[in-house]
Amino acid sequence: MGKNYITNSNLDIDFEEILVETNEYANKYKFRGSPTILINDNNIYALEANETPSLSCGFYNSGLPYEKTLNDFIILFGESTKWTMINY
């Protein structure tokens, strides 16, 4: 999904992928559900940090963010950004 799009692009984006496998990691990253995509530490869907993080899947009303959605966020935030994808 997003990882390939970001890493295979010629965009100036600092990309980090974090795999959450334990409740300790879920707490550390205030995990919102998989996948969680942050741009400059802000959730792309403005979801607040979870006060009771757990290992869970995310639910997106509009479906998973695909290339067009990610491109829209690049336009919104600019190319030179830090992206973090947190997966379970």
C-alpha positions in Angstrom: 0.0 0.0 0.0 1.6 3.3 1.1 5.1 2.0 1.9 5.8 1.0 -1.8 4.3 4.2 -3.1 6.4 6.4 -0.8 9.7 4.4 -1.0 9.5 4.0 -4.8 8.8 7.7 -5.4 11.3 10.4 -6.1 9.8 12.5 -3.3 11.8 14.1 -0.5 10.0 12.1 2.3 11.6 10.7 5.4 9.8 7.4 5.8 9.8 5.1 8.8 7.8 1.9 9.3 7.1 0.6 12.8 5.8 -2.9 13.5 3.8 -3.1 16.7 3.9 -6.6 18.0 3.4 -6.1 21.8 1.1 -4.1 24.1 4.2 -2.2 25.2 4.8 -0.9 21.7 1.1 -0.2 21.3 1.3 2.0 24.5 4.6 3.6 23.4 3.1 4.7 20.0 -0.5 5.3 21.3 -1.5 2.9 18.6 -4.7 3.9 16.8 -5.1 0.7 14.8 -3.4 -0.8 11.8 -2.4 0.9 9.7 -1.8 4.2 11.4 -0.2 6.8 9.1 1.3 9.9 10.6 2.7 12.9 8.7 4.9 15.1 10.8 3.5 13.1 13.8 -0.1 14.0 12.9 -2.6 11.3 12.0 -3.7 11.7 8.4 -7.4 11.2 9.4 -7.0 13.5 12.5 -7.6 10.6 14.8 -6.5 11.4 18.3 -3.9 9.3 20.1 -5.5 6.3 21.7 -5.6 6.6 25.5 -6.1 2.8 25.8 -3.9 1.5 23.0 -4.1 -2.1 22.0 -3.1 -4.4 19.2 -6.0 -3.9 16.7 -6.9 -3.2 13.2 -8.0 0.3 12.1 -11.3 1.1 10.5 -11.5 3.7 7.8 -14.9 4.9 6.7 -13.5 5.7 3.2 -11.4 2.5 3.0 -7.7 2.1 3.2 -5.6 5.1 2.0 -4.3 4.3 -1.4 -1.9 6.1 -3.8 -4.4 8.9 -4.8 -5.2 9.5 -1.1 -1.5 9.6 -0.2 -0.7 11.9 -3.1 -3.4 14.3 -1.9 -1.7 14.3 1.5 1.7 15.0 -0.1 0.1 18.0 -1.9 -1.5 19.1 1.4 1.6 18.7 3.6 4.4 19.2 1.0 7.1 16.8 -0.1 9.6 17.5 2.6 7.9 15.7 5.4 8.3 12.8 7.9 5.9 9.9 7.3 5.5 7.2 9.9 3.5 4.0 9.1 2.6 1.9 12.2 1.3 -1.6 11.5 0.2 -4.5 13.5 
